[in-house]
């Protein structure tokens, strides 16, 4: 039985989140749990949790790792990427762009963990810890941007393997900050004696690289898992080199680790490499499970909160060792609230089906999940532990007159539930709506019965009152120009509407629906101009600090206009000076505006930059047939004023004209390349109305087979003007290189030279590995074992490969019969038939003569082994050159 309540209140009409989480108040909204829906681990093993309670085996993964790994999906359960801490694989199971060389280790217990950047769903952090191999590289992070590589993602070069700590254990975990706006990434030191926990905070400001440090007692050798409880208030570690396991309190607000309790259980004795290894909390954070190489899986009740009681609660739920070489490894929660156990060399994972149940009712099944062709090793992918929080319920914070909506999310099945709304009404609906009869605060409870267990959750539901305002007001305004439109200072209505109430906001809207939704308020109510002639109905919204509002009708009275409010016409001009200006012939608009009035009516039409100018007929835009939009680059709106030429009566006024500068732009056009007589297509895109090439062609694309410069004029047509853009496209001639000769000079790796002579029309670059190219056609002091050179046309016409060799000689050999360096011979000797090699002792005595096809000297003379010493040689090459040197025989 438990009776726990946690409430999170937000201002306005935002939701009140009520989270029934074990033991403490926590203000985080749970991650959508499908971020952990896909797993890749072990030897090409994988699982998909998207389709129900039982995961489906995946066989498309490329991971082959002994231990630590991590996977991440999006909130809908779609794979993003996965890693073993050294390589990152994208969702297409290819090594991600720049995804090799991370500083985790395939044999590190928790080699990596993936954490999303706060506020950016496309950026992730991959934190890595190296293996405790005697040369640990420590704790690092790299950042991944899923926008790279056409959405497949890539490791950002400038944030790859960023150092955080030098000496850490093979342990790392992550859990949400109490405020719900950050994530703690936690590891611990590998120093001898006292240990330190390091808690790094990743929040909306990025990663704080200064950790919170907590000093604890010795945690031994550094192997085995570290896990945080789903609630985020406990840590637990396992280590095969000590008895039992260790439990800590974790303050997920400050990041501090405290209250160390070592559970020295006889069920988890020292086991060397086969001791305590995997560890995991139950979904409700009351139980801890520990895997042991010799004793299987042991369960402990940590809710007892006493070292002796927790130790005595230890219960073996499975004992597995030596069965066809299978031992228990990592333990990991799934989104179905079951715990999965790695079983080395097995094509199955074990499953704890009811991990919240103490005792054998937890129901562990050894061959619980079939991995298909995949094989389990020691490790399983790990995730942010907050993904596995147990349950939440929600209730709306509403205004009087609106229904209060209640929602619940209960992990697992339940027998019944009952809502008590605190006003005498109840409901057994899973997500009910309820209308309260009056504003106020109501104590609401939810009672859930599941398998004989009763859970009661309570909260305070608040129904806020709305402001009390008048239902309607009138406002009259003079029409200075008799066109049916005028200025209104709507803020002058505040006293009449608000009735001396304080703490309220007032805004105005064109329609009732907009006023009710708060959409599109008038941006400047002090200078509002009516849009309906003579009279207009608008709406005032009065809102309090809780987001509750009332609506007041506002009736505005003005004169009439003959220009419809929806009339709007655009006039276009080509950009002349690259400054956003152009020349407009406003007289072209007169015909369109005249059509709005009765025929044969004598009208004067003028244009203005501001309504004030239009009202008072000051500063008209001149000249009408050549107006330049100075001060309003790229676009401008003008006010139109229509007057009767007979009686000077204003017949219409409004902002009805938009001036728009157009400047067509060609997309980037690549330099065309003709490779050895080929042709190339030139394309300027489809965003134009007409085209004219210097060849006379009038299509968007042309095919050319001769080098040179090709001009293009592309034109866009508008109703009153046509604008064009010109460009020159350069086409060059190129081709694949032809190797004339490759010259080699020198004797060994310290003094050699390779010179490549080629001919061809192209611009060429050279490489010894086909990856790293240089413009110079020669290489100095290269590895004498290299024998190929790649010549690539920089214009993309192709690559050719040439072969060469360099003679060299080993500086020593060890003829001891171990199959390594048992013979001494000139390197690449077989490339020059007819060479002769003579070997002498230090006194000049000839010991042997070798041909270029011989295997080499075995260190004997007339069948007798020669002693360790320096020996000399003379090489006579068939090209007439000779080389001398010496080497060492080592025994």
N, C-alpha and C positions, 0 to 999 in steps of 0.2 A: 504494500500500500504506500502511495506517496501523494502528497498534497502540496504542490509547489506552484508559485506564480511569479512571472516576470513580465513587466509592462514597459513598453517603449512608447512615449507620447511625442507627437510632432505637432507644430502649430498649424492653423488653418484646417483644411479638410483632408489632410494627408491621413494615411492609414495608421491605426494604432496596432502595433505588432505585439502579440502576446505569445511569448515563447515558453513552453513548459520544459525547461532544460534542467537537468539534475544538478543540485547543490548550490547554484549561485546565479545572481543577476547578470544576464549577458545581453548586450544591445547590438547583436549582429543579425542581419538577414541572411539566411542560409544560402550558400551557393546552390544553384541548380545542380543536382547531384550527377547529372549525366556528363560532367567534366571527367568523371572516372569510369565512364561506361565501356571504354576499350582498354584492354591490357595486352602488352607484348612483353615476353620474358623468356628466360631459360634458353633452350636450344630450339629456336624457331617456333615457339609456342605462343598462343594468343587466345583471348576470350572476348566475346561481345556480350555485354549485359543489357543491350538496348531492347531486347524482345521478350522481357518477362523475368520470372523468378529464377529461371535456369539459364546460365550463360551458354553461348554457342562457341564451339572451338573455331579459332581462326588459324589458317595455315599459310597466310601470305606474308607473315612478318620476316624480317631479315636479321633479327636480334639473335645473337649466339653468345651468351654471357653466363659466367658461373654464378654471379650474385646480383649486385645492385642494378636497378633499372628504374625508369620512370616513363609514363605515358600521359598524354593530355588530349582531351576531346573538347569540342565546344559545348555550349549549354544544351544543344539538341542531341548530343551524343555522337557527333561526327568527328572522326579522328583528325587531329591537327599534326602531331608528330610524336616520336618516342626516342629514347636514348639509353645507352648503357653507361653514360658518363664520359665516354671517349668519342663516340660518333652519334650524330643526330640524324634520324631518318624521317623524311617528310611523309605526308599522307599517301604518296604513291610508292612508298617503301624504297626510296632511293636516298643515298646520302645527301643531306640537305646542303644547299649552297654554303660553302665555308664551314661545313658541319663536321669536319674531322679534327682530331687533335685536341679535344677537350681534356681537361686534366683530372678526370675521374679514373676509375680502374675497373677492369672486368671482374676483379676479385676483391672489390671493396664492398662491404656489407650493404651499405646504402650509398652507392656510388653517385646518385644524382636525385634531385627532386625538382619539379617544374612548378613555378609560381607565376601567375599572371600579373602584369603591371596594372596598378590601380588606375581605372579610368580609361584604359586602352586595351580593347579585346584583341588587338593584333600583335601586341608586344608581350613576350614572356621572358622570365629569368630562368636559367638553368643553373642551379647551384650544384657543385661537385666536390666530393671528398676523395682523395687518393687512397690506395690500399696501404696498410701498415706493413710495408715490405722492407723497411730499413732505409728507404730513400723517398719518403712521402713528400709529395709536392704541396700538400696542404689543402686549404679550402678556397675555392674560387667561384666566380659566377660569370656567365656569358649571357648576352641578350639576343633574343630571336625576334625578327620582324617578319610576320606572315605576309606582309605586302610585297616582299622581295620574291624574285624568281617566279613572276606571273602568279603570285598567290600561293606558291608552294613553300615560301618562307626561306630564310637564310640567317645564319649567325652574323650579327653586325660586326664588321672587322675591328672597329675601335672599342668594342666592349666584349671582347672574347678573352676568356681566362683571366679575368680581373682578380688580382690577388686580394684575399681578405685575411687569412690566418695561415701560419706556417705549419704548426704541429697540432693536428686534430685527429680524433678517432674516426673510425669508419661509420660514424653515426650522424644522421641529419634528419630533422622532421620539421613540419610547418603547421601553424594553426592561426586562426583569425585573432586579431586584436579585439579587445572587449568592445571598443567603440564601433566595430563593424566597418571601419575605414582603412584597415591595415592588416598586414600579415606578419607574424613572427616566424623567422627562419632560425632554427636552433641547432647548435652542434656543441661539442665539448672537446676539451684539449686532450692531447696525448702525453702531457708531461708526466714524469714519475712523481709519486707521492700525491699531494693534493691536486685536485682537478678543478677546472673552470668550465662552467657553462657559458656559452656565448649566444645571446639573443639579438638578432639583427631585425630591425623593423623596416618593412617595405610598405609605404603608404602613398597618398596622392602626391607627396613631394619627392618620391623616388626611394631608393635604398639608402638608409642611414648606415654608413660603413663603420660607424663607431658603435660597437655592440654594448648591450647591457651584460656585465660580467658578474657571475655568481660563483662563489667559491664553495666547493663540496669536497667530501672525502674521496679517497682513491677509488677509481672505477675500473681498475685493472687494465687489461691489454688492449682494449679499444676495438675488439671485434664484437659482432652482435648488434641487434637493432635498438634504436631509440624511437619511441612513439609518444605522441601527445594524445590525451583523451579527446574524443569528439567535442566534449564541452569546453576543452581548452584550459582546464584548471589542474591537470595532472600530467606528469611525465613518468615514463617507465623505461628502464634500460635492461638489456640482457647481455651477458658476457660469458662465453664458454670457459673462461679461465678463473671464474670465481663461483662460489656456491650461490644458488638462489637467483634473485633479481633485485633491482633497486627501484624504489618509488619516490617521487618528489612532488611537492606542490609547485604549481606554476602560476604566477600572477600575470594573466594575459593583458593587463593594463600597463604594468611597469616593465614586464619582461624578466622579472626576477625569479630565480629558482631557489627553493628553500625546503625545510622540513624533510631532509633526506631520511628515508626508512629502508634499510637493507633487509630484505626478506630472506633469511638464511634457512631455506627449507631443505630438509633431507631428501625431498623428492626431486631436487635440482642440485645434485652434487657436482663438484669439480669434474669436468669431463675432457679437459684439453680441447682439442678441435671438435670434440663431439659433445660439448656441454651445452648450456643454455644459449640459444641463438635468436630465434624469432620471438616477438612479443607483440601483443595487440590488446586493446581495450574492447569491451563489449559496447554495442551502440548506446546503451544507457550509462556507460562509464562506471558501472558498479563492479564489474569483473575484469580481471586481467588473465590472459592466456599466455603461457610461455612454452615454446617448443625446445626439447632437449634431445640431443643426438642419441642418448642412451635410454631415455625414459619417456619418449614420446611427447605428449602434450599434457600440461598441468594447468589446472584452473584455480584461481584465487579470488576470494571475495574481499575487495579493497574497501567496500563501503563500511566494513567493520572499524576502519580507521584506527587500528591498534596493531603494533608489530606482532605481538604474540597471537592475537586472534586471526590476523591475516595469515600468518605462517601456518597455524593449525587448520585453516580452512582449505589448504592445498588439497587438490583432488586430481588424480590421474584420470583423464577422460579417454586416453588412448596410449598404448605402449607399443612403439614400433621401432625396432632396430635390427638391422642385419637381414631383413627379408629381401633377398635378391639385391643387396647393396642399397636398400632404400632407407633413408633417415629423414626425419622431419626438419624442415628449414623455416623459411619466412612465414609469418602470419599476416594476413591483410584483409581488412574489411572491404566488402563490396557494396554497391549501391542498393542491393537487395537485403542489406542488413545481416548478411551471413559473413562468417570469417572463413577464408580459404588458406590452406596450408600447403606450402611447397614440399614435395616429396622427391628427393634426388633420384635421378635415373628412372623416373616413372613417367608414363604417359597419362597419369591421372593426378589431379589435385585432391587433397582432403578437404572436407567441408564441415564446419560447425554450423548446423542448421538453425539452432536456437541459442545464439551466444548470450542473450540476456538471462538465460535460465541457469541457475546454479545446479551443479551435479550432472548426472548422466542424462538428464532431460535436455541438456544442450545438444545431444544427438550428433556426435561426430561420425562421419562416414569417410573411411580411408579413400576409397575409389569414388569420390563424390562427383568429379567432373572429368569427362573424357576430353583429352587434349588432341585427339586425332593423331596426326603424325608428329606433333610437338612433344618435346621432352622437358619435364621439370628439372631444374637444378636447385640451388639453394635459395635463390632470390625470387621475389615478386615485385611488381611495380608499386611504388608508393605514391601517395597523394597528400594534399593538404587535408589534415584530419578533420577539419570543419566541414568537409564535404559529407560527412557521415553523421551529422547532428540528428537527434532522434525524432523531433516533431515540432510543429508550430501550429498556433491558431491565430486568426486575425479578426478584428472588428473595426468597422468604419467609425471615424469621428465625423458626425453629421450635424446639420442644422435642422432646427425644428421644421417639420413638414416633410422631410426626406426620410426614406426608409433606412434603417441601420442594417448593414449587411454583415453577416458573421460567416467566417470560413474556418475550416480546420484541416490540418494535415497530420494524420496519425500514422506513424510507421507500423506496418503490419496490419493484421486484421483485428476487428473488434466485434463484440457481440451486440452492444447497444450504446446509444448516446442520448443525452437529454440536456437541452439548453434551458436555463432559467434566466429570463431577461430582467429580473429584479423589479418588475411592476405587476407581478401576479400572473404573467403569461409565460408559457413554455412551448417548446418545439422539439420534435425528434428528427427534424430534417438535418441532413449533414451540413448544408450551407444555407441557413434560413435568412430571410429578411423580416424585419420587425419595425412597425411604426409606433413610436411612443406618443402618448396623448398630451405630453407637456414637456417643455425644456427641463433639463436637470441632469444630475448624475445618477446612474443606476448600477448597482452591483450585479454583474452578470456572472453566472457560473456554467461550466460545461462538465458533466459527469459522464465518464466513459467506463464501460465494463468490458474487459477483455480477459477471457480465460479465468474468470473468477477474481481478477484484480480490478479494483475500483480506483480510477484517477479522477480527481476533482480539481478543476482549474477555475480561477475567478479573476475578474478584472472590473474596472469601472468604465462603463460606456457613458460618454458625455454627449448630450443633445443640447447644442448651443441655441440661444434665442436669436431671432432676426431683429435688425433695427426697426424702430417704429417711426415711419415717415408718412407724409401726406400722399394721397393716391394720385393727385394730378395738380399741375400748375400751368399758368399761361404766361407767355412773354411776348410783348409787342416791340417791334423795332421799325424805325423809319427806313424807307427805301429811297435813298438819296438819288438814284438814277432811274427810278420807275421801271426797273427791269424785272421785278419780282424776286430779287435776291438782295441780301444785305448781311452785314456783320452782326453777330450776336455774341455777347460776353456771357456765356452760360454759367460761369462761376458766380454771377450776381444772384443766382437762384439758391445758393447754399443755405442762407438763413431760413428761407421759406420752406425748403425741403427738410433740413435736418432738425428744425425745431429746438435749437440750443443743445442738442446732444453732442458730446465730445467723443474723441477717439474713433471717428468714422471717416472713411474715404468716400469721395464723390467722383463719379465718372459718367460720361455721356456716350450714347450709342445710337446708331441709325435705326436699328430694329429691336423688337422685343427679344427675339432669339439670341441676338448678339449680346444684349444686356444681361440675359439670364446666364449665358456661358462666359461672359467677360471677354469676348473676342472683339478685336478691332475697336477699341475705345477712340474717341476723338483725340488726336494728338495735341491740339491746341484749342481747348474749349473757349478761351477768351477771344479768339478770332474765328469763331465758327460762322460759315456762310451756308445758309439753307440751300438744299439741293432741289426741293420741290417749290414751284412758284406759288407766290401769295401766302401759302400756309404750309406748315410741315409738322408732323408729329415725330418727336425723338423721345428717347428714354434715358432717365437718370438711374444709375445704380448706386445705392448707398450700402457700403460694406463695412463690417466690423473686423476686429483683429482675428476672429475665428473663421473668417471667410464666409460668414452668413450675410445675406443681403436682402434688401427690399427694392422694388421697382416703382418709380414715379413717372407717369406720363407727362411730357413737356410739349405743349402746343405752341408753335412759333407762327406769327402772322407777318406776311410780307406781300409785296405786289407780284405781278405776273411777268413771265419771260416766255418768248417764243422759241428759244433754243432748248431742245431736249437735254436733260441732264446727262443722258448716256451718249450724246454725240461727242465723238473724239476723232480727230484726223491727224495722221502723221505726215510730215514733210521731210524729205531726205535731201542731203547734200554730201558731195564727196569731200573727204578730208584733203586740204590743199598743202598745208605746211607742217604736217606731223605734229600739230599742237592741239588737235581736237576741235578745230574750227573749220567752217565752210561758209559758202555763200548761198543764201536761201532766197527764192523768189516767192515772197508771201502772197503776192497778187494771185498766184495760182489757186489759193484757198478760197478766194472770194466767190467763185462760181459754186463751190460745194456748200458754202454757208448760205448763199442767196437762195438755194433750193429749199431751205428750211422755212422760207417765208412765202406769202402769197405772191403770185407772178405779177410783174410790172410794178412792184412796190419799189420806190426810190429809197436806197439804203446807202449809208456811209459805214464802212467796215474798217475798224482799226485794231491794232494789236499792241499788247503791253506785257512788261515783264512781271508786274505785281498787280494784285487786286486793288491796292490803294491807287496806283496809277490809272487803272481802268475806271475806278469809281470817279476819280477827279479829272480824267482825260489829260493826264500829264505824262510827259516822257514817252510818247509812242515810239515803237520800233521803226527806225528809218535807216536807209531808204527801203521802202516796201519791196521793191523788186531786186534788192541786192543786200539783204540784211545779213550781218555776220554775228554769230553767237559768241561774241567776246565775253570772257568771264564765266562762261558755262560750257566748258569743253565737252565734246562728244554728245551732248544732248541738252535740251532746254524745253520747258513748258511755257506757253504764252497764254495770256488772257485775251479773249476776243470781246470786243464791244461793237454792238450793232445799233446805229441810230437812224431814225427817220430823217431823210433829207428834207422833208416837207416841214415838219413841226419840231425837229430836233429832239423828239421823244426817244428815250433809250428803250429799245425793243428787246435787247438781250445782252447778257454778260456772263462770262464763265471761262474756266480754264479748259479750253476745248482743242488746243493745238499742241502737238508734240513735235519738236525739231530733233532730228536724229542724224548724227554724223556717221557715215559709213566709210569704212576703210578695208576693202577686201584684202585678205592675207593669203598668200600661197603657203601650203604646208611645206615642211622641209623636203627638198628634192635631192636625193643622193647623187653624187658624181657618178655618171655612167662609166662602165668599164667594158671595153671590147677585148675579150680574151682570144687571142690567136685567130682573128677573123670572124668572131661571132657577132651577133647583133644584140642590142639592148633596148628595152622599152622604157620610155620616159613618161611619167604619170604625175599630173598636177592635182589630182583629186576631183571629186564630183560636186564641189560646193559652188560651182559657178554656172551662169546661164549660157555663156558662149566662150569659145577659145579661138586663138589665132597664133599658130607657130610661125617661126621664120621660114619654115619649109613650105608654108601655104596651107598646111593641114589645119582643120577646124575641129578636131576631136580632142578629148581630154588626154589621150595617150597616143604616142607615136613610136614607131620602131625605127631605129637608126643603126647603120652599120659602118659609119665613118666617124672618126674622131673629130672633135671640133666644138664650137660653142653654138647652142641652139636657143633662140629667143622665144618667149611665150608671153602673150597678152591674154589674161583671163578677165572676164567682165561679168558683173552682177547688174541686173536691171531692176529698177524700182519704178513706181508709178509715175514719178516726175523726173527721174534722172537715171543715168547709167554710169557706173564707176568701175574702173579697171585697175589691174595691177600687172606689172611686168617683171620679168626675171630672165636670167641667162643660166642655162644648164650646160655644164662642161662635161664632155664625153672624151675619155682618154683611151689610148691603146696600150695593151699590156699582154703578158703571156707567161707561160711556165718556163722556168730556167732550164738551160741545157748545160750539163756539167762538162767542162773541157778537161780538167784534171784536178786531182787532189794531191797536194805535195805534203809529205811529212818529213820533218827534220827532228833530230834529237835522239836520245838514247833511253831515257827513263822518265818517270813522272815529274822529276825536278827540273828537267830541261828538255822540253819537246815543243814542237810547233806544227800545227796543221793549217795549210793554206788551201782555200777552195777557189778555183777559177771557173766562172760560169759565163755564159752568154745568154742574151735574150732581151726582149723589149720591156720587161717588167722592172719593178723596184723590189729587191730581194732582201730577205733576212735569214739568219742561219741559227741552227740549234743542234745540240748533241743528244737531246732527249725528246725532241718533238713537242716540247711544252714551253720551255724558256728560250726565246729567240733573241738575237742581237743583230745589229746592222753590219758589224764588222765581219769580213769573210775569213777570219783567222782565229785560231784558238791556241793558247799557250798553256804549257804545263798541265795538261789534262790527264785524267786517269788513263794509263796506257791500255787498259782492258777495253776501252770504248772503241767501236769499230764502224759507227755509222754517223752520217751528218745529214740533217734535213734542211732543204733550201725551199723557202716559201715565198710566193709572190705577195707583196703587201697589198696589192689591189684585189686579191682573192681569186686569182686565176689558177692556183693549184700549188702542190708541193711535190718535189722530187727528193729521192734518197740516194746518197752516195756512200760507198764503203771505203775504208782505209784501215791501216794497222800501224802500230808503233812497237818496235822491238824494245824489250826491257828485261832485266834479270833480277831474280829474288836475291835479297841481301843475306839470307840464311836458309838452311833446311835442317830437318831433324829426322834422319833415317833410323827411326826406332821401331818401325813395323806397325805403327798405330793407324796407318792409312792416311795420315796427314803430313804433308811436306816430306815424304819419304824419298823423293827424287829431286835433283836440281837440274834445271834446263832453262834455256833462254825463253822468255815469254813471247808468244806468237812466232816461235821458231818455225813451225810448220807452214807459215805463210811464205817462206823463202827456201825453196828446195835447192839443195846444192851447197848450203852454208856448212862450214866445218868449225867445230868447237873443240879446243884443247884445254885441259884442266891440269894444273901443276900444284905441287905442294909449295910451302913457303921457301923451300930451297931450290925451286926451279925444276924439280923432277916431274916429268910428264907422267900423269896417273891414268888418263884415259882420253880418248878422242871420240866425239859424238857427232852424229849427223843431225840435220834439222828434223828428221823423222823419228829420231830415237826418243825413248821415254825420258831419259835423263840419267845422270850419274847417281848410283845408289850409295855412295860414300865408302866404297871398298876399293882395294887395290889387290888384284890377283886373288880375289875371294876373301881377303882379310879386311875387317872394318878399320877404317882410318880414324885417328883420334879427333876429338873436338879441337878445332883450330881454324885459322884463316887459310883459304885456298885461292889460287889465282887462275884466271882463264884468259884465253885469246880467242876471239871470234873472227874468222875470215869469211866475209860475205861474198856472194857470187857477183856483186856489183863492183868488186875490187876494194871496198872499204873494210877496215879492220877496227875492232873495239877490244879494249882491255879493261879488266876490273878484278875485284876480289869479293869473296863472300865467306860466310862462316858456316862451319859444320858444328852443330850442337847435338850433344848426346845427353 
